[in-house]
């Protein structure tokens, strides 16, 4: 695995949170916006239910990735 589950969950959250935070803070630069997103994730400002939603999404994506890698490896080995 290239990334830890925590990182992937944070990336999924970041994609969802970026637009709303940018609207709340017009003119904010990207690095500050990313810092806000990171602090919200790390500070557990999300409810447990919302955090579990991102954990579930990350788990689903990891399973899909593993299947794709497995299929790729089978195809490559057959060639």
N, C-alpha and C positions, 0 to 999 in steps of 0.2 A: 504494500500500500504506500502510495506516495504522500498522503496527508493523513493526519489524525482525524478522528471523527469530530472532535471539537472544532477544528479548523473548518471542516466542511459545513457543520451546522452554522457556524458564524458566517460563512460565505452565503449560505441560503438566506439567513436572516438579513444580511447586509443588502442583498438584492431587493428584498421586500421593503426594508426600512429606508433605503437611500432616497427614494422619491419623496416620501412624506417628510423626512427630516430636511431635505433641501427646500421644500415648500415652507416649512416652519421657520427656516433660517435663510431667507433670500440673500444672495450674494456671498454665501459661505464658500470658502475654497474647498477643493476636493480632499486635501489632507486633513483639514479640520473636521470635515463631514465624516471621514473615515474614523477619525479619533472618537467622535461622538457615538458613532455606531458601535465601535469596539467597547467603549465604556458602558453603554447600555447593556450590551451582551454580558460583559464581565461582571457588572454590578448587579446582575440578576434583576434588572428592572422588568423583565418579562415574567409573566406568571408561569407557574409550573406547567399548566396546560399548553400554553403557547410554546414553551421551550420543548415540551415533548413532541409537539407537532413538527418542529424543525428536526428533532432527533429521528422521528419516524421517516420524514422525507429523506434525510441523509442515509438512513439504513436502506430504504428502497433504491436510492440511486447507487449505493455501493453494491447491492445485489445485482442490479442491472449491469453495472460495470464488470463485475466478476464473470457474469455470463458472457458478455461481449469478449472479454479477454480469453475465456475458455474456448469460445467458438473460433476466435482468431488463431489461437495456438493450435487447435485441431486442423484448421485449414492450412496453416503454415507447415505443420508436420506432414500433412498429406502431399504437399507439393514437392 
